[in-house]
Amino acid sequence: MQFSKKNMIYAGIVLLLTVFCKIIFANNIQWSGFSPIMAVALVSGMMVHQKHFTFIFPLFALLGSDIMIQLLYVTGQFPFPGFYSYQLLNYLFLSVLVLAGWMLKGKKYATLVLGALVGPTIYFLLSNCTVWVTHGGYNRPMNATGLWMCMADGLPFYKNSLMATLLFLPVLLMFYHGLLRKQLAIKMQ
């Protein structure tokens, strides 16, 4: 991957879209989790050819949006901070989705839909188990019932991340290919 003007434009659009969705949806529990970031991670894993560069777009978008939210929080314009404890785990979990994108490279459309479902599911399971283990959220008991309660607490976020990934994955794929004028590497079966 070269840091061409087109790649910079793509990175900027991804950052703006991520920040916009965070500002609009993150504060509303009914829409919290509706973000393109999981789709960005999957697309990066699928499209960026040099594997060591595949993490740049999603981590840039997530870090940039977190910085923006932190600035808005510090100035009293947003209700919660962009930086918080255990945040680095979210970056790690997002990186797992990039790896999932590697497995989707050159696959059929049906496989992309499966990836759009599996990606948020992996993230949901990892993040909610972490919330439970670290006594975050509602401080659920440290037993099987508490774990299930914690999973149930996260269902609104999960639903929204599924919807967002199903929406943004094809949009970002088409935009990336249109911008870079590359043929889609997806089988039409």
C-alpha positions, 0 to 999 in steps of 0.5 A, spaced: 500 500 500 502 506 498 500 512 501 497 515 495 492 521 494 487 516 493 488 512 500 489 519 504 482 521 501 479 514 503 482 514 510 479 521 511 472 519 508 472 513 513 475 517 519 469 523 518 464 517 517 466 514 523 466 520 527 459 522 524 456 516 527 459 516 533 457 523 535 450 522 532 449 515 535 453 513 541 449 517 546 443 514 544 442 507 547 437 505 541 443 507 536 449 506 540 454 501 536 451 503 530 458 505 526 462 503 520 468 501 524 467 494 524 466 494 516 472 498 515 476 493 519 473 487 515 474 491 508 481 493 510 483 485 511 480 484 504 482 489 500 489 492 503 494 487 499 500 488 504 498 485 511 502 489 515 498 495 512 491 492 513 491 495 520 492 502 518 485 504 516 481 501 522 486 503 527 486 510 524 479 511 524 478 509 531 483 513 534 481 519 530 474 518 532 476 517 540 480 523 539 475 527 537 470 525 542 475 526 547 476 533 545 468 534 545 468 531 552 473 536 555 469 542 552 463 540 555 460 538 548 459 530 549 457 526 555 462 521 555 470 521 554 473 518 548 479 515 552 477 510 558 480 504 561 480 498 557 480 502 551 486 498 548 482 492 548 477 495 543 483 496 539 485 489 539 478 486 538 478 491 532 484 488 529 481 481 530 476 483 525 482 485 520 484 478 521 477 476 519 477 480 513 483 476 511 479 470 510 474 474 506 479 476 501 476 474 494 470 470 496 463 470 494 457 475 496 454 470 500 461 469 504 461 477 505 454 477 508 457 471 513 463 475 514 458 481 516 455 477 521 461 474 524 465 480 525 460 483 530 459 477 533 466 476 535 467 483 537 460 482 541 463 476 545 470 479 546 468 485 548 462 483 553 466 477 556 471 483 557 466 487 561 464 482 565 471 479 567 473 487 569 466 488 573 464 494 568 457 495 566 452 493 571 457 489 575 454 483 574 456 477 579 462 473 577 458 466 575 454 463 569 448 467 570 452 474 571 455 472 564 449 471 561 446 478 564 452 481 561 451 478 554 444 481 555 446 488 557 450 488 550 444 486 545 442 493 543 450 494 541 450 488 538 444 489 534 446 496 532 453 493 530 450 488 526 446 493 522 451 498 521 456 492 518 451 490 513 450 497 511 457 499 511 461 493 508 458 494 501 458 501 501 465 501 503 467 496 498 464 500 492 467 506 495 474 503 495 474 500 489 471 506 485 476 511 488 482 506 487 479 504 480 480 497 482 475 491 480 471 488 485 475 481 487 469 478 489 466 472 485 459 473 483 456 466 485 
